[in-house]
Amino acid sequence: MESQRTIRAMVRRSHGLDARVNLAMQRAHKVLTQGIPLLIQGESGTGKEVFARTLHKQGPRKDHPFVAVNCAALPEGLIESELFGYVGGAFTGARREGTPGQIRMAEGGTLFLDEIGDMPLALQARLLRVLQDKAVTPVGGTQPIAVDFVLVCATHHQLKEAVAQGRFREDLYWRIAGMTVQMPPLRERDDLIPLISDMLTALGRDMKHGRVPDMADEVVEALMQHPWPGNLRQLHAVLRTACALLSPHENLLHWEHFGEDLWDDVFSRPYRDDDVPLVAEVPPARAAAPAPALSVEPQAETNLKRLSQSAIERAIQACQGNMSQAARRLGISRNTLYRRLKQLHEAAEG
């Protein structure tokens, strides 16, 4: 939930938001206002539920419930009763008074069906009937009950492919896809720096130290080269860990504040678009990289500098002295590369 709140605060901002996300938000708001179902597709962690919640809070049904159901998280035997509800005594273990189900709980508001691509085919047929009739019949019941809600579905699957493969009903697809929105993965967005800024602001407010930390330029530049397979969820986890590793007197996030997975993926192995094996090898000093701690000992700082120097030397040598190309391979700007070389030279002379 903490990650959800942090990402949600970011999504609500229009200033500096990725152009594709901003346009999708505007278009989706218009269709939902007219009661047209929305289908959100995108990789895991791209903020599909946050997008849906933000739309609900900005729409005409904001004073009514937003009910989220993860179709992939519920056991198959419980999806039917969870969605449609049941009458008392409908099955062994059922409550005497029955239960209305998630669809009826969304009355007047928004029903969000996450990972709908994982819904069993038999349940897809029942959902289609509910959407067609705008009424739900509880398990064990005989009388349909009218329902009024706007539907938003989400999935990491490409549902058209699932339809072609027979894993998803075509008639249901056309019923839920009044408009389709594709959430871009983080690696394709143009607002990484505003995202980092917003997340650090929220983390600084929520975490114990209550400070909003800054981040070293070279770290930002390296993070911008990372493909972020876990998208916004991964970015939030990385920044939260980095903030936790800040010492009481520190307010600047640097290499030593990040987990070892980032050392391998970003800092000592910058993400590249080519397959030339130059900085990809981790030098022997990598074994002595600093362990997670709230403060960095002098020996750990020496190891960090040695690793950085080794990576820089390898990149420059492989690029035959072309500083611009070496900077790109290292995931930093040319100015940062020159500044780091100057620091290394001054340290060697001192």
N, C-alpha and C positions, 0 to 999 in steps of 0.2 A: 504493500500500500504506500510506503514511503517513496518508492521509485515511481509509482503511479502519480503521486502528488507532484513530485519534482518535474516529471515530463509534462504533466497536465499544465503546470504554470507556464511552461515553455510554449506549448502548442497554442495557448490562448493569445499569445502575442502575435500581432500582424506585422509589426515593424521588424524588419530583418529576417522574417520567416522565409524559408525556401519558397521560391516562386510557384513550384508545382503544388506544394502543400497548401499555400495560400489560395491559389485558384481552385483547388479541389474543395477547400472549406467553403468558399463562396458558392460554388455550384451545388454542393451537397445541401447547404442550408436552404437554397431555393426549392429543391425537389422535396426535401423532408417537410417543409412548410405546407406542401400540397398533399402530404400523406403518401408520397411515392416511395416504395422500398429502396433501400440503399445497400449495395454490396461493396465491402471494402476488402481488397486483396493486397497482399504484401508479405514480405518475409517476416518471420518471427522477430518480435522486438522492435518493429517499426512504429509502434504507437497506435495501432488500429482501435483498441478500446478507448484510449485517451481521446482520439479523434471523435469517436462516437459520443462519448460523454460530453465533450465540448459542444458538439452540435446540439445535443439535448438541452444543455444549459442555456444556449443562445436561442432556442426555438420556442414556439408558442406552447409547447407541452412541458416547459421547464418546472412548473409547479406540481407536476404529476410524477409518478415513479419512473426511474430508469432501472430496468431489471436486466442483469447480465447473466447469461447461461453459457458455460463452456461445454460445448457438446462433446469435446474430446476427453474431458476430465470425469464425466459421469459414467459409471458402469452401465453397460448396454441395458441391463435389466431394470435400471432405475430411471432411464431417460424419459420413458413414456409417462410414468407417474409424476416425475418432477416437472415435466412440461405441461401436461394436460390435467394434472391433479387426479384425485380419485374420490369415490364415495366411501363412506364408512363400511368396513367389512368387505371391501372389494377383493382383498387377498390376505393371506396369512401375514400377520404383523402390521396390518394397516391400522391407522388410528380410528378410533370409534367414530369421531366426528368428521373424518375425511380431511382432505387438504385441497385448496383451490388450484395449486399448480402455478408455475412461473408465468404462464401466458396470462392467466386471469389477474395475477398480481401486478402486471404491467398496465392494467386498465387505465386508459386516459393518457398514458405516457409512452415510453419507448421500450421496446423489447429488443435486446441485443443478443443475438445468437452467434457466439464466437466459435471458430473452427467448425462451421456448419458442414464443411466438406467431409468431416469425419462422422456425420450422422448416419446411422444405419438406414438402408434403403426402405425397410418397413416403416420406420418412423418418418421418413421423408414423405411417404404417401399420406400419413395422417396429418402432417404439418400442411401439406398442400390443401387438404380438405378444409383445415381451419382458415387458411388464407382466402380460399375461395368463398366459403360460407360466412366468414367473419363471426364464427361461433365455434366453441370448443365443447366436446363431450368428455367428461371425466371418465377415467378407467372405472368400469363397473356401473357406469350411469347409462341412462337411455335418453335423457333430455339434453339437447344442445343449449349452451349458455352463450348469449351474444357477448362479444368482446370488441373493444375499440383500442387500438394501439398503432403506433408507427413502427415499422420493422427495419432494423439495421442488422445485417449479417456480415461476418468477417471470416476469412480463411487465408492460410498460407498456401493452399493449393490453387492451381489454375483450374477453375471449375469447368471451363469449356473442354479442357483435356479430360477431366473426370467424366464429363457427359459422354464424350466420344468413346471412352473406355468402358462405359456402362457402370461406373461407380457412383454416378449422381444422376438423378432424374432430370431429363431435359425440361419437362413441364414445370418442375419446381424451380429450376434455374431461371426460366423466363419470368416466373412469378416473383422471385426475390431480387432480381437484377433490374429494377426499374432504372437505376443508374449505377454504373460500376466506377469505383475509385481505386486507382492503383497507388498505394503508399510507396514512395521511393525508398530504397535502402539508404542508410546513412552515407555510404561511400559515394552516392550519386547526388547528395544534397549540397547546396551551396551556402549553407548557414551553420557550418560546424562551429565556427568561432562564437556566434551568438548563442548557440546551444550550450557550449562549454561555459560561457559567462553566466547564463541563466541557471544552469545546474549548480555551479559553484556558489552562486548567490543563495539558492535554496538550501544547499548543503550547509553553508556557513550559518544560516539561520537555524537550521534544525539540529545541527550537531552541538556537542557540549561546549566547544570553545567559542561558538558564536561569532567567529570571524569569517569574513569573505576573503579567501586567499587569492593571490595572483598566481600567474604561471609564467615560467621562463619562456622567452620567445622561441628558443630552439626546441623546447619540449612541444610547444604548440605546433610548430612547423613539422615536427616528426609525427605527431598525432594526426595531422592532416593527411599524411601519406598512408595511414593504416586503412585496410579495407573494412574494418569493423563488422565481422560476420555476425556478431550479436546485436548490431544496430544500437538503438537508443538505450536498450536495457544494459548492454555491455558498457557503453560509455558511462552511464550513471554508476555502475558498479566500480569501474576503474577510478572515477573521480572521487567516489565516496571512500574507497580504500586510501587513495592519495591524501585526502583531507585527514583521515584518521592517523596517518603517519607523520603529520606535522608536529614538531615539537612546540612547546608553549611559546617560545620566543620567535618562532618562524612564521612567515606569512607569504612565502614564495615556494610554489611547487616546482621541484626540480627532479632530475632523473631518480634520485634515491628514494623518492616518495611513492614510486610505482611498484607494482608486483612483478615477480620474476617472469611471468608470462609476457608482460610488455617488454621486458629486456630482450627476450628472444624474438618477439614479433615486430617490435618497433625500433627500439633504441640501438641494439647491437646488430639487428638484421632489418634495416629499413625496407619497407615495402617497395617493390620495383615492378615496372611493367614489362621488363625483359628478363631473360633467363641467364644473363651473364653472371657466373659465380665469382663475385669479387668481395663484397662485404658480407656475404651470406655466412661465411665461416666464422664461428665465434672463437676469438683468440684465447690462448691459455689463461689469461687473466680473468676470463668470464667465470671460471670456477670460484674465484675469490670475490665475485660481486656481492654487494652488501646484503645481508639478511634483513628481512623486514624488522624495523625498529623505530622507536620514536625519536632517536637521535643518531647521527652518523659519526662514527669514530674516525680519527685521523687516518688510520690504515684503510678504512673503507673508502674515504675520499680519494686516497692515492690510487686505489684499484679502479675507481670510477674514471679518474683522469687518464689512467693507463689504457683502459678499454677505449675511451673516446679517442685518444691519440692513435692507437693501433688501427681503429676503424678509419680514421681520417687518412692516415698514411697509405693504407691499402687502397682506398678509393682514389686518391690522387695518383698513385702509381699505376693503377689499372686504367685510369683515364688519360694517362700520358701527360699529366700536368694541366689538363683542361679543367679549370676550377669550377666553371659553370656546370659541367657534366658531373664532376665529383660531388658538388653540392646537391644536385638532383638525386643522385644515387644514395646520398646520406640522409635525404629527407629534410634538408635545411636550406636556407637561403644562402646565396653567395656571400652576402655581407656577414652572416653569422659564421660561415666557414672562415673567412678572413679574420674575424674577431677571435675565433677559437685558436687559430694558428698563432695570432699575436700573443694570446694568453700563454700558450704552450712555449713560445719562444722566450717570453719574459720569465716564465717559471724556470726554464732551463738555464738562463743566464743568472737568475738569482740563486 
